[in-house]
Amino acid sequence: MKRSVKILWQVFFAGLAFFIFLLVCVNFGLFGKLPSLEKLENPESELASEVYTVDGKLMGKYYAENRSEVKYNEISPNVIHALIATEDVRFEEHSGIDAKAIARAVFTLGLDGGGSTITQQLAKMMLKQGQGNIFKRSMQKLKEWIVAVKLERNFTKEEILALYLNRAPWGNSYGIRNASITYFQKEPSQLNIEEAAVLIGMLKGFVYDPIRHHNASLARRNTVIDQMKNANYITTEQATQLKALPLVTNYKKIDENVGVAPYFRMVLGDQLKDWCKAHKNPKTGEEYDLYRDGLRIYTTIDSRMQEYAEEAVQQHMPDIQKKLDILLRKNGTAIWKGHDNVIDAAMRSSDRWSNMEDDSIDEEDIIKSFAVPVKMKVFAWNAKRELDTVMSPHDSIKYQKQMMQTSFVAVDPRSGEVKCWVGGIDFRWFQFDHVTTQRQVGSTFKPAIRITIGGTCFTCFLYRYIIIVQ
């Protein structure tokens, strides 16, 4: 053997030995802790805790990342096929690492696609690794490989796909269920081919969001459809027909400031935090985490009574507000006389004041800025519950403070169950809860009246802020 060839073999085996040594070091956590086998076998996502009414309606969620989990059989095959065809066409063949894909990525410098498998991408999500220099990224890649192999050994292919789709981010929506509901108002099992292609196309990046980047999303959707054709999931004729379709969504942003009884959920959340501190999760041995442990909370709120209560507020408060507005137009200056401290306190607690103070702007100049008219949105009693207007921040504080507030609670005195809870006129704009505010009933106590809800007659004691149903 020539000396040069011998040296080449020595270099090769030395490099191989060093690579194996690195893998061993990474596996034993010398370059950062890896998930334990127990955690890999029970890979719980950070799930939102869900709150339900007594009649089974979802009221809202508490979450760090808004994520809901679904099982493999609750996901449309169209989503599975689009994912495999686009992200990892040899998913069924490899054991976590695709050597062909890695070689292709190296020789083409990534122009024909990356080398990461679906399992590796799942491993990266579980490790929560960011970007870094070439050494850090190399260590991260080794960790991904090791975790990917462990995942393949401990889970079926179907379980890996479900784990991936439940963890993947779609903008501010996490998991295929939230993405499906946000963009199409459908459960994942109901998605057709073109809808699945849109969502899988979005995994490439936010530039393919169909709402903000319609044309880019359409092009990406058609690319995914072509990939599905190349993988023989659909025919050429199907692909041609689907690509000719317009991109249609039914987008509705998930907003936890709306929904069923938002004031109640805010108060309930504070009580649940105390409950979580007093109870431990048997799986982890640690305190429950309201925002990550996927709790299901069942309340006594009746969605129908809650709807009636909110309708009552929306029906009567605009009329009451009109009467006050008439009085303010006649005598508004006199009403505010001697109450400048209220406006001053609101100014000083505002984001505008805080931001300008952080920028080292003099207090006198900050106060002057509150007198300059600017474009803004304010609350209004219209269909959208908001109004685009031009107003000075000082006047906007007065405007908001002059909004009449109310609250409405119905409690079953036999059981103590709270049936409905309205803490103010609009939770998006006014998050102060008037139900839990302690006030003197005084002369506001009114005679007992009788009302009928859903065919049942109730005797009610009407207070200024509370209705107790008997």
KAKANOR-V744553 format. One line per field, one symbol per residue. ss: DSSP state (@ for helix, = for strand, . for the rest). A space follows every 10 residues. Layout:
BEGIN
ss = ???
END
This chain:
BEGIN
ss = ..@@@@@@@@ @@@@@@@@@@ @@@@@@@... ......@@@@ @.....=.== ==.....=== ==....=... .@@@..@@@@ @@@@@@@... ........@@ @@@@@@@... .......@@@ @@@@@@@... ...@@@@@@@ @@@@@@@@@@ @@@@..@@@@ @@@@@@@.== ..==.@@@@@ @@@@...@@@ ..@@@@@@@@ @@...@@@.. ...@@@@@@@ @@@@@@@@@@ .....@@@@@ @@@....... .......... .@@@@@@@@@ @@@@@@@@.= ......=... ..=..===.. ..@@@@@@@@ @@@@@@@@@@ @@@@@@@@@@ @@@@@@...@ @@@@@@@@.. @@@@@@@@.. ..@@@@@@@. ..======.. ......==== ==@@@@@@@@ @......=== ==....==== ==........ .......... .@@@....== ===..===== ==....===.
END
